[in-house]
Amino acid sequence: MTVGVRTTTTPATGVPEIQVELPPRYCPLPAVRHLDETRLAASTQAWIGGCGVTLTERQRARMRGNDCPGFYGRIMPAAPADRLQLAVDWCTLMFLFDDAQCDEGPASADPHQFAALAAGILRTLETPGTGTGPVALGGPFEAPVRDLAGRIREWATPAQVRRSVEGHRAWFFGVLWEFAHRHAGRAPSLNNYAHMRQHTAAGTATTAFMEIIDGEEIPARELDAPAVRALAEVAITTAALDDDLFSYGKELWHTARAPAPSNCRLDLPDILRVERGLDLKRALEQAVELNNRLTLRFLHLRERTLPGASRPLRRYIDHLSHLIPGNLQWGLRAGRYTNPDGAHPGAVTTRAAFTETAPSTAAPEIPSIAWWWDPAL
């Protein structure tokens, strides 16, 4: 199959299946898996049930398909399982939240409702105490969010708590930014999308758990240094834009079933199609070419940043190095993308080859992220 999208119908079921073929992806970083993923999955399912969250069978299928142990286990393959469980539980809950409130469900069509819920989650995370917080979230997310807030505070330093809260704040701001575009029925420019994608993907909310799980605080003078900031932004954005490619078939599957499909498509291939007047094949090629350049830039920044880094920072950079290939391997297999609604396993297939040929080292013509190629870094 050549690069592009093909839709076929299985005669036995009559259900359309979408196959997406991606161009070769450059990623020389190795992917490693955590040995305790099965135990982590069982524990997180028990935790969700213990918090009183009632799921339908379809929701449980989607939760299993999200494979949060496989996602975080690939980022931190050597982390102690009892500590990694915190990140896996958070990831599981936030995927449920994303599906129910950001992409689907009542709040996804009501920015006011989403903003109120997001504000409650933020206040619960940032205030001491899990049972007497000043904001009542209500609904199925209250008990697990309070539990997570308490566990985070048990392990994290004050600086790490603040970093986690600010990561969530950036994520919720990104979701509201997406709501604004959906409401207007207008896709963002590539320039704006390129720098906002790290936020809409909950990037720093995800990476904030790395140092909490490690148990060591990264000195602010290191974590806030421009070169380290650029390194983290490149890694997060690369993973997020790869997610656009994994989820492309899923979005097409949902769009075909929507009573009134939106004119606003928030994914890299469609933004490239609209802005540059490309056909789908060329849009997919340019999307992968951008990710290949980002991956190479990450490697160059890592080489410059590692010498002289403290032990906590070196561990953080190691996790970012696992994030890019781990997310690739996870995303190509996760039921989150192959089973779009939890009831149609295998409805979407995404295939990607890999290449050892390095891309151009030149910065892409996207001003909002051009500073990642600043020679001074």
Contacts in CASP RR format, 6 or more apart in sequence:
PFRMAT RR
TARGET T0000
AUTHOR 0000-0000-0000
METHOD contacts of the structure
MODEL  1
MTVGVRTTTTPATGVPEIQVELPPRYCPLPAVRHLDETRLAASTQAWIGG
CGVTLTERQRARMRGNDCPGFYGRIMPAAPADRLQLAVDWCTLMFLFDDA
QCDEGPASADPHQFAALAAGILRTLETPGTGTGPVALGGPFEAPVRDLAG
RIREWATPAQVRRSVEGHRAWFFGVLWEFAHRHAGRAPSLNNYAHMRQHT
AAGTATTAFMEIIDGEEIPARELDAPAVRALAEVAITTAALDDDLFSYGK
ELWHTARAPAPSNCRLDLPDILRVERGLDLKRALEQAVELNNRLTLRFLH
LRERTLPGASRPLRRYIDHLSHLIPGNLQWGLRAGRYTNPDGAHPGAVTT
RAAFTETAPSTAAPEIPSIAWWWDPAL
1 19 0 8 1.000
1 21 0 8 1.000
1 351 0 8 1.000
2 21 0 8 1.000
2 281 0 8 1.000
3 21 0 8 1.000
3 22 0 8 1.000
3 23 0 8 1.000
3 281 0 8 1.000
3 284 0 8 1.000
3 285 0 8 1.000
4 20 0 8 1.000
4 21 0 8 1.000
4 280 0 8 1.000
4 281 0 8 1.000
4 284 0 8 1.000
5 18 0 8 1.000
5 19 0 8 1.000
5 20 0 8 1.000
5 21 0 8 1.000
5 248 0 8 1.000
5 249 0 8 1.000
5 252 0 8 1.000
5 280 0 8 1.000
6 18 0 8 1.000
6 19 0 8 1.000
6 21 0 8 1.000
7 16 0 8 1.000
7 17 0 8 1.000
7 18 0 8 1.000
7 19 0 8 1.000
8 16 0 8 1.000
8 17 0 8 1.000
8 19 0 8 1.000
9 15 0 8 1.000
9 16 0 8 1.000
9 17 0 8 1.000
10 17 0 8 1.000
15 344 0 8 1.000
15 347 0 8 1.000
16 253 0 8 1.000
16 256 0 8 1.000
16 347 0 8 1.000
17 346 0 8 1.000
17 347 0 8 1.000
17 348 0 8 1.000
17 349 0 8 1.000
18 249 0 8 1.000
18 252 0 8 1.000
18 253 0 8 1.000
18 347 0 8 1.000
18 348 0 8 1.000
18 349 0 8 1.000
19 348 0 8 1.000
19 349 0 8 1.000
19 350 0 8 1.000
19 351 0 8 1.000
20 245 0 8 1.000
20 248 0 8 1.000
20 249 0 8 1.000
20 348 0 8 1.000
20 349 0 8 1.000
20 350 0 8 1.000
20 351 0 8 1.000
21 351 0 8 1.000
22 245 0 8 1.000
22 284 0 8 1.000
22 288 0 8 1.000
22 350 0 8 1.000
22 351 0 8 1.000
22 352 0 8 1.000
22 353 0 8 1.000
23 284 0 8 1.000
23 285 0 8 1.000
23 288 0 8 1.000
23 289 0 8 1.000
23 352 0 8 1.000
23 353 0 8 1.000
24 288 0 8 1.000
24 352 0 8 1.000
24 353 0 8 1.000
24 354 0 8 1.000
24 355 0 8 1.000
24 357 0 8 1.000
25 242 0 8 1.000
25 288 0 8 1.000
25 291 0 8 1.000
25 292 0 8 1.000
25 328 0 8 1.000
25 352 0 8 1.000
25 353 0 8 1.000
25 354 0 8 1.000
25 355 0 8 1.000
26 292 0 8 1.000
26 295 0 8 1.000
26 296 0 8 1.000
26 354 0 8 1.000
26 355 0 8 1.000
26 356 0 8 1.000
26 357 0 8 1.000
26 358 0 8 1.000
26 359 0 8 1.000
27 292 0 8 1.000
27 295 0 8 1.000
27 324 0 8 1.000
27 325 0 8 1.000
27 328 0 8 1.000
27 354 0 8 1.000
28 299 0 8 1.000
28 356 0 8 1.000
29 295 0 8 1.000
29 299 0 8 1.000
29 321 0 8 1.000
29 322 0 8 1.000
29 324 0 8 1.000
29 325 0 8 1.000
30 325 0 8 1.000
31 74 0 8 1.000
31 322 0 8 1.000
31 325 0 8 1.000
31 326 0 8 1.000
31 328 0 8 1.000
31 329 0 8 1.000
32 74 0 8 1.000
32 77 0 8 1.000
32 322 0 8 1.000
32 326 0 8 1.000
33 70 0 8 1.000
33 73 0 8 1.000
33 74 0 8 1.000
33 77 0 8 1.000
34 40 0 8 1.000
34 69 0 8 1.000
34 70 0 8 1.000
34 72 0 8 1.000
34 73 0 8 1.000
34 74 0 8 1.000
34 76 0 8 1.000
34 77 0 8 1.000
34 78 0 8 1.000
34 79 0 8 1.000
34 81 0 8 1.000
34 84 0 8 1.000
35 77 0 8 1.000
36 69 0 8 1.000
36 81 0 8 1.000
36 84 0 8 1.000
37 69 0 8 1.000
37 70 0 8 1.000
37 73 0 8 1.000
38 69 0 8 1.000
39 81 0 8 1.000
40 69 0 8 1.000
40 73 0 8 1.000
40 81 0 8 1.000
40 84 0 8 1.000
40 85 0 8 1.000
40 88 0 8 1.000
41 64 0 8 1.000
41 67 0 8 1.000
41 68 0 8 1.000
41 69 0 8 1.000
41 88 0 8 1.000
43 85 0 8 1.000
43 88 0 8 1.000
43 89 0 8 1.000
44 68 0 8 1.000
44 69 0 8 1.000
44 85 0 8 1.000
44 88 0 8 1.000
44 89 0 8 1.000
44 92 0 8 1.000
45 60 0 8 1.000
45 63 0 8 1.000
45 64 0 8 1.000
47 89 0 8 1.000
47 92 0 8 1.000
47 144 0 8 1.000
47 147 0 8 1.000
48 55 0 8 1.000
48 63 0 8 1.000
48 89 0 8 1.000
48 92 0 8 1.000
48 93 0 8 1.000
48 96 0 8 1.000
48 144 0 8 1.000
51 143 0 8 1.000
51 144 0 8 1.000
51 147 0 8 1.000
52 140 0 8 1.000
52 143 0 8 1.000
53 96 0 8 1.000
53 140 0 8 1.000
53 141 0 8 1.000
53 143 0 8 1.000
53 144 0 8 1.000
54 140 0 8 1.000
55 63 0 8 1.000
55 96 0 8 1.000
58 341 0 8 1.000
58 342 0 8 1.000
58 343 0 8 1.000
59 96 0 8 1.000
61 339 0 8 1.000
61 342 0 8 1.000
61 343 0 8 1.000
62 99 0 8 1.000
62 336 0 8 1.000
62 339 0 8 1.000
62 341 0 8 1.000
62 342 0 8 1.000
63 92 0 8 1.000
63 95 0 8 1.000
63 96 0 8 1.000
65 334 0 8 1.000
65 335 0 8 1.000
65 336 0 8 1.000
65 339 0 8 1.000
65 342 0 8 1.000
66 91 0 8 1.000
66 92 0 8 1.000
66 95 0 8 1.000
66 334 0 8 1.000
66 335 0 8 1.000
66 336 0 8 1.000
67 330 0 8 1.000
67 333 0 8 1.000
67 334 0 8 1.000
67 335 0 8 1.000
67 336 0 8 1.000
68 88 0 8 1.000
68 91 0 8 1.000
68 92 0 8 1.000
68 95 0 8 1.000
69 88 0 8 1.000
70 330 0 8 1.000
71 91 0 8 1.000
71 327 0 8 1.000
71 330 0 8 1.000
71 334 0 8 1.000
72 84 0 8 1.000
72 87 0 8 1.000
72 88 0 8 1.000
72 91 0 8 1.000
72 209 0 8 1.000
73 79 0 8 1.000
73 84 0 8 1.000
73 88 0 8 1.000
74 322 0 8 1.000
74 323 0 8 1.000
74 325 0 8 1.000
74 326 0 8 1.000
74 327 0 8 1.000
74 329 0 8 1.000
74 330 0 8 1.000
75 210 0 8 1.000
75 319 0 8 1.000
75 322 0 8 1.000
75 323 0 8 1.000
75 326 0 8 1.000
75 327 0 8 1.000
76 84 0 8 1.000
76 87 0 8 1.000
76 210 0 8 1.000
76 213 0 8 1.000
76 319 0 8 1.000
76 322 0 8 1.000
77 322 0 8 1.000
79 213 0 8 1.000
79 214 0 8 1.000
83 155 0 8 1.000
83 213 0 8 1.000
83 215 0 8 1.000
84 213 0 8 1.000
86 148 0 8 1.000
86 151 0 8 1.000
86 152 0 8 1.000
86 155 0 8 1.000
86 209 0 8 1.000
86 212 0 8 1.000
86 213 0 8 1.000
87 209 0 8 1.000
87 212 0 8 1.000
87 213 0 8 1.000
89 144 0 8 1.000
89 148 0 8 1.000
90 148 0 8 1.000
90 209 0 8 1.000
91 206 0 8 1.000
93 141 0 8 1.000
93 144 0 8 1.000
93 145 0 8 1.000
93 148 0 8 1.000
94 202 0 8 1.000
94 205 0 8 1.000
95 336 0 8 1.000
97 141 0 8 1.000
98 202 0 8 1.000
100 107 0 8 1.000
101 107 0 8 1.000
101 108 0 8 1.000
101 114 0 8 1.000
101 117 0 8 1.000
102 108 0 8 1.000
102 114 0 8 1.000
102 175 0 8 1.000
102 178 0 8 1.000
106 113 0 8 1.000
107 113 0 8 1.000
107 114 0 8 1.000
107 117 0 8 1.000
108 114 0 8 1.000
111 176 0 8 1.000
111 179 0 8 1.000
111 180 0 8 1.000
111 183 0 8 1.000
114 172 0 8 1.000
114 175 0 8 1.000
114 176 0 8 1.000
114 179 0 8 1.000
115 172 0 8 1.000
115 176 0 8 1.000
117 137 0 8 1.000
117 141 0 8 1.000
118 172 0 8 1.000
118 175 0 8 1.000
118 176 0 8 1.000
119 135 0 8 1.000
120 135 0 8 1.000
120 137 0 8 1.000
121 137 0 8 1.000
121 141 0 8 1.000
121 145 0 8 1.000
121 168 0 8 1.000
121 172 0 8 1.000
122 165 0 8 1.000
122 168 0 8 1.000
122 169 0 8 1.000
122 172 0 8 1.000
123 133 0 8 1.000
123 134 0 8 1.000
123 135 0 8 1.000
124 130 0 8 1.000
124 133 0 8 1.000
124 135 0 8 1.000
124 137 0 8 1.000
124 145 0 8 1.000
124 146 0 8 1.000
124 149 0 8 1.000
125 145 0 8 1.000
125 148 0 8 1.000
125 149 0 8 1.000
125 152 0 8 1.000
125 161 0 8 1.000
125 164 0 8 1.000
125 165 0 8 1.000
125 168 0 8 1.000
126 161 0 8 1.000
126 162 0 8 1.000
126 165 0 8 1.000
127 133 0 8 1.000
127 134 0 8 1.000
128 153 0 8 1.000
129 149 0 8 1.000
129 150 0 8 1.000
129 153 0 8 1.000
130 146 0 8 1.000
130 147 0 8 1.000
130 149 0 8 1.000
130 150 0 8 1.000
130 153 0 8 1.000
131 146 0 8 1.000
133 146 0 8 1.000
136 142 0 8 1.000
137 145 0 8 1.000
137 146 0 8 1.000
152 161 0 8 1.000
152 164 0 8 1.000
152 212 0 8 1.000
153 161 0 8 1.000
155 212 0 8 1.000
155 215 0 8 1.000
156 164 0 8 1.000
156 212 0 8 1.000
157 217 0 8 1.000
159 217 0 8 1.000
159 220 0 8 1.000
160 208 0 8 1.000
160 211 0 8 1.000
160 212 0 8 1.000
160 217 0 8 1.000
163 204 0 8 1.000
163 208 0 8 1.000
163 211 0 8 1.000
164 205 0 8 1.000
164 208 0 8 1.000
164 209 0 8 1.000
164 212 0 8 1.000
166 204 0 8 1.000
167 202 0 8 1.000
167 203 0 8 1.000
167 204 0 8 1.000
167 205 0 8 1.000
167 208 0 8 1.000
168 202 0 8 1.000
168 205 0 8 1.000
170 199 0 8 1.000
170 203 0 8 1.000
170 204 0 8 1.000
170 205 0 8 1.000
171 199 0 8 1.000
171 200 0 8 1.000
171 201 0 8 1.000
171 202 0 8 1.000
171 203 0 8 1.000
171 204 0 8 1.000
171 205 0 8 1.000
173 199 0 8 1.000
174 196 0 8 1.000
174 199 0 8 1.000
174 200 0 8 1.000
175 200 0 8 1.000
177 196 0 8 1.000
177 199 0 8 1.000
177 200 0 8 1.000
178 200 0 8 1.000
178 266 0 8 1.000
181 187 0 8 1.000
181 188 0 8 1.000
181 264 0 8 1.000
181 266 0 8 1.000
182 262 0 8 1.000
182 264 0 8 1.000
182 266 0 8 1.000
184 264 0 8 1.000
185 262 0 8 1.000
185 263 0 8 1.000
185 264 0 8 1.000
186 263 0 8 1.000
186 264 0 8 1.000
187 193 0 8 1.000
187 263 0 8 1.000
187 264 0 8 1.000
187 265 0 8 1.000
187 266 0 8 1.000
187 270 0 8 1.000
187 271 0 8 1.000
187 274 0 8 1.000
188 196 0 8 1.000
188 266 0 8 1.000
188 271 0 8 1.000
189 271 0 8 1.000
189 275 0 8 1.000
190 271 0 8 1.000
190 272 0 8 1.000
190 275 0 8 1.000
190 276 0 8 1.000
190 366 0 8 1.000
191 366 0 8 1.000
191 367 0 8 1.000
191 368 0 8 1.000
192 368 0 8 1.000
193 266 0 8 1.000
193 268 0 8 1.000
193 271 0 8 1.000
194 237 0 8 1.000
194 366 0 8 1.000
194 368 0 8 1.000
194 369 0 8 1.000
195 237 0 8 1.000
195 368 0 8 1.000
195 369 0 8 1.000
197 237 0 8 1.000
197 240 0 8 1.000
197 241 0 8 1.000
197 244 0 8 1.000
197 268 0 8 1.000
198 204 0 8 1.000
198 233 0 8 1.000
198 236 0 8 1.000
198 237 0 8 1.000
198 240 0 8 1.000
200 240 0 8 1.000
200 266 0 8 1.000
201 236 0 8 1.000
201 239 0 8 1.000
201 240 0 8 1.000
201 243 0 8 1.000
203 236 0 8 1.000
203 239 0 8 1.000
203 240 0 8 1.000
204 232 0 8 1.000
204 236 0 8 1.000
206 236 0 8 1.000
207 232 0 8 1.000
207 236 0 8 1.000
207 316 0 8 1.000
207 319 0 8 1.000
207 320 0 8 1.000
207 323 0 8 1.000
210 315 0 8 1.000
210 316 0 8 1.000
210 319 0 8 1.000
211 217 0 8 1.000
211 218 0 8 1.000
211 312 0 8 1.000
211 315 0 8 1.000
211 316 0 8 1.000
214 312 0 8 1.000
214 315 0 8 1.000
214 316 0 8 1.000
216 311 0 8 1.000
216 312 0 8 1.000
216 315 0 8 1.000
217 312 0 8 1.000
218 310 0 8 1.000
218 312 0 8 1.000
218 313 0 8 1.000
218 316 0 8 1.000
219 310 0 8 1.000
219 312 0 8 1.000
219 313 0 8 1.000
222 228 0 8 1.000
222 309 0 8 1.000
222 310 0 8 1.000
222 312 0 8 1.000
222 313 0 8 1.000
223 229 0 8 1.000
223 313 0 8 1.000
223 316 0 8 1.000
226 374 0 8 1.000
226 376 0 8 1.000
226 377 0 8 1.000
227 301 0 8 1.000
227 304 0 8 1.000
227 305 0 8 1.000
227 377 0 8 1.000
228 305 0 8 1.000
228 313 0 8 1.000
230 301 0 8 1.000
230 371 0 8 1.000
230 372 0 8 1.000
230 374 0 8 1.000
230 377 0 8 1.000
231 298 0 8 1.000
231 301 0 8 1.000
231 302 0 8 1.000
231 305 0 8 1.000
231 317 0 8 1.000
231 320 0 8 1.000
232 320 0 8 1.000
233 369 0 8 1.000
233 372 0 8 1.000
234 294 0 8 1.000
234 297 0 8 1.000
234 298 0 8 1.000
234 301 0 8 1.000
234 372 0 8 1.000
235 298 0 8 1.000
235 320 0 8 1.000
235 321 0 8 1.000
235 323 0 8 1.000
235 324 0 8 1.000
236 323 0 8 1.000
237 294 0 8 1.000
237 369 0 8 1.000
238 291 0 8 1.000
238 294 0 8 1.000
238 295 0 8 1.000
238 298 0 8 1.000
238 324 0 8 1.000
239 323 0 8 1.000
239 324 0 8 1.000
239 327 0 8 1.000
241 268 0 8 1.000
241 287 0 8 1.000
241 290 0 8 1.000
241 291 0 8 1.000
241 294 0 8 1.000
242 291 0 8 1.000
242 324 0 8 1.000
242 327 0 8 1.000
242 328 0 8 1.000
242 331 0 8 1.000
243 327 0 8 1.000
243 331 0 8 1.000
244 267 0 8 1.000
244 268 0 8 1.000
244 269 0 8 1.000
244 287 0 8 1.000
245 268 0 8 1.000
245 269 0 8 1.000
245 284 0 8 1.000
245 287 0 8 1.000
245 288 0 8 1.000
245 291 0 8 1.000
245 350 0 8 1.000
245 352 0 8 1.000
246 331 0 8 1.000
246 332 0 8 1.000
246 334 0 8 1.000
246 337 0 8 1.000
246 350 0 8 1.000
247 267 0 8 1.000
247 336 0 8 1.000
247 337 0 8 1.000
248 267 0 8 1.000
248 269 0 8 1.000
248 350 0 8 1.000
249 337 0 8 1.000
249 340 0 8 1.000
249 348 0 8 1.000
249 350 0 8 1.000
250 336 0 8 1.000
250 337 0 8 1.000
250 340 0 8 1.000
250 348 0 8 1.000
251 265 0 8 1.000
251 267 0 8 1.000
253 340 0 8 1.000
253 344 0 8 1.000
253 347 0 8 1.000
253 348 0 8 1.000
254 340 0 8 1.000
254 341 0 8 1.000
255 261 0 8 1.000
265 271 0 8 1.000
265 274 0 8 1.000
268 287 0 8 1.000
268 290 0 8 1.000
269 280 0 8 1.000
269 283 0 8 1.000
269 284 0 8 1.000
269 287 0 8 1.000
270 283 0 8 1.000
272 278 0 8 1.000
272 283 0 8 1.000
272 286 0 8 1.000
272 287 0 8 1.000
273 279 0 8 1.000
273 280 0 8 1.000
273 283 0 8 1.000
276 283 0 8 1.000
276 286 0 8 1.000
278 286 0 8 1.000
289 359 0 8 1.000
290 364 0 8 1.000
292 359 0 8 1.000
293 359 0 8 1.000
293 360 0 8 1.000
293 361 0 8 1.000
293 362 0 8 1.000
293 363 0 8 1.000
293 364 0 8 1.000
295 324 0 8 1.000
295 359 0 8 1.000
296 358 0 8 1.000
296 359 0 8 1.000
296 361 0 8 1.000
297 361 0 8 1.000
297 372 0 8 1.000
297 373 0 8 1.000
298 320 0 8 1.000
298 321 0 8 1.000
298 324 0 8 1.000
300 361 0 8 1.000
301 372 0 8 1.000
301 377 0 8 1.000
302 317 0 8 1.000
302 320 0 8 1.000
302 321 0 8 1.000
304 377 0 8 1.000
305 313 0 8 1.000
305 317 0 8 1.000
306 314 0 8 1.000
306 317 0 8 1.000
309 317 0 8 1.000
328 352 0 8 1.000
331 337 0 8 1.000
331 350 0 8 1.000
332 350 0 8 1.000
332 351 0 8 1.000
332 352 0 8 1.000
335 342 0 8 1.000
335 345 0 8 1.000
337 348 0 8 1.000
337 350 0 8 1.000
338 345 0 8 1.000
338 346 0 8 1.000
338 347 0 8 1.000
338 348 0 8 1.000
338 349 0 8 1.000
338 350 0 8 1.000
339 345 0 8 1.000
339 346 0 8 1.000
339 347 0 8 1.000
339 348 0 8 1.000
340 347 0 8 1.000
340 348 0 8 1.000
362 373 0 8 1.000
363 369 0 8 1.000
363 370 0 8 1.000
363 372 0 8 1.000
363 373 0 8 1.000
364 370 0 8 1.000
END
